[in-house]
């Protein structure tokens, strides 16, 4: 188990009958080095190249949801509220760092 940015991550390396112990130790060491350097094991496994910022993800979500809202005004109002209250604090942060807070 790795602790990355205060979140625990479990990585299964494979069944002991399929993965030799030496290979499992090598992979575990590589995972620990990645976590220590600030990498994200989940993104590495999935092949995610770039993590969008919160503002980029919100823009994408707005474009997908726009047709479902009653009028254009709702979309504009939602976006203005995001700009005023949310993007000033977390707009430039990657979504991978998003947290519920305490």
C-alpha positions as CSV (number, residue, x, y, z in Angstrom):
1,X,0.0,0.0,0.0
2,X,1.3,3.5,-1.0
3,X,0.3,6.8,0.6
4,X,0.2,9.5,-2.1
5,X,-1.0,13.0,-1.2
6,X,-2.6,11.6,2.0
7,X,-4.5,8.9,0.0
8,X,-3.7,5.2,0.2
9,X,-3.3,3.3,-3.0
10,X,-3.3,-0.5,-3.3
11,X,-1.7,-2.0,-6.4
12,X,-2.1,-5.6,-7.1
13,X,1.0,-7.0,-9.0
14,X,-0.5,-10.3,-9.9
15,X,-0.9,-13.8,-8.4
16,X,2.2,-15.3,-6.8
17,X,2.0,-18.2,-9.1
18,X,2.1,-15.9,-12.2
19,X,4.5,-13.2,-11.1
20,X,8.0,-14.2,-9.8
21,X,8.9,-12.6,-6.5
22,X,11.9,-10.8,-8.0
23,X,9.6,-9.1,-10.6
24,X,7.0,-8.2,-8.0
25,X,9.7,-6.6,-5.8
26,X,11.1,-4.6,-8.8
27,X,7.6,-3.4,-9.7
28,X,6.9,-2.4,-6.1
29,X,10.1,-0.5,-5.9
30,X,9.2,1.3,-9.2
31,X,5.8,2.2,-7.8
32,X,7.3,3.6,-4.6
33,X,9.8,5.7,-6.6
34,X,6.9,7.0,-8.8
35,X,4.9,8.0,-5.7
36,X,7.8,9.6,-4.0
37,X,8.5,11.8,-7.1
38,X,4.9,13.0,-7.1
39,X,3.6,10.8,-9.9
40,X,0.2,9.1,-9.9
41,X,0.2,5.4,-10.2
42,X,-3.4,5.2,-11.4
43,X,-2.8,7.7,-14.2
44,X,0.4,5.8,-15.2
45,X,-1.4,2.5,-15.4
46,X,-4.3,4.0,-17.5
47,X,-1.9,5.9,-19.8
48,X,-3.3,9.3,-19.0
49,X,-1.0,11.8,-20.7
50,X,-2.2,15.1,-19.2
51,X,-4.5,15.9,-16.4
52,X,-6.9,18.7,-17.2
53,X,-7.3,21.7,-14.9
54,X,-10.5,22.2,-13.0
55,X,-11.5,25.0,-15.4
56,X,-10.9,22.8,-18.5
57,X,-12.9,20.0,-17.0
58,X,-15.7,22.4,-16.2
59,X,-15.7,23.8,-19.7
60,X,-16.0,20.2,-21.1
61,X,-18.8,19.4,-18.7
62,X,-20.6,22.6,-19.7
63,X,-20.4,21.8,-23.4
64,X,-21.9,18.3,-22.8
65,X,-24.7,19.5,-20.5
66,X,-25.6,22.7,-22.4
67,X,-28.4,21.2,-24.5
68,X,-30.1,19.6,-21.5
69,X,-30.7,23.0,-19.7
70,X,-33.9,24.9,-20.3
71,X,-32.3,28.0,-21.8
72,X,-29.0,29.6,-22.7
73,X,-29.3,31.8,-19.7
74,X,-28.9,28.9,-17.3
75,X,-25.6,27.9,-18.9
76,X,-24.3,31.5,-18.8
77,X,-25.4,31.9,-15.2
78,X,-23.7,28.7,-14.2
79,X,-20.5,29.6,-16.0
80,X,-20.4,33.1,-14.4
81,X,-20.9,31.6,-11.0
82,X,-18.0,29.2,-11.6
83,X,-15.8,32.1,-12.8
84,X,-16.7,34.3,-9.8
85,X,-16.6,31.8,-7.0
86,X,-14.7,28.6,-8.0
87,X,-12.1,29.3,-10.7
88,X,-10.5,32.1,-8.6
89,X,-9.5,29.4,-6.0
90,X,-9.2,26.1,-7.9
91,X,-9.4,26.9,-11.6
92,X,-5.8,26.3,-12.4
93,X,-5.4,23.2,-10.2
94,X,-5.4,19.7,-11.9
95,X,-8.5,17.7,-11.2
96,X,-6.3,15.0,-9.8
97,X,-5.8,17.2,-6.8
98,X,-9.5,17.8,-6.2
99,X,-10.7,16.7,-2.8
100,X,-13.9,17.1,-0.8
101,X,-12.1,19.0,1.9
102,X,-12.6,18.6,5.6
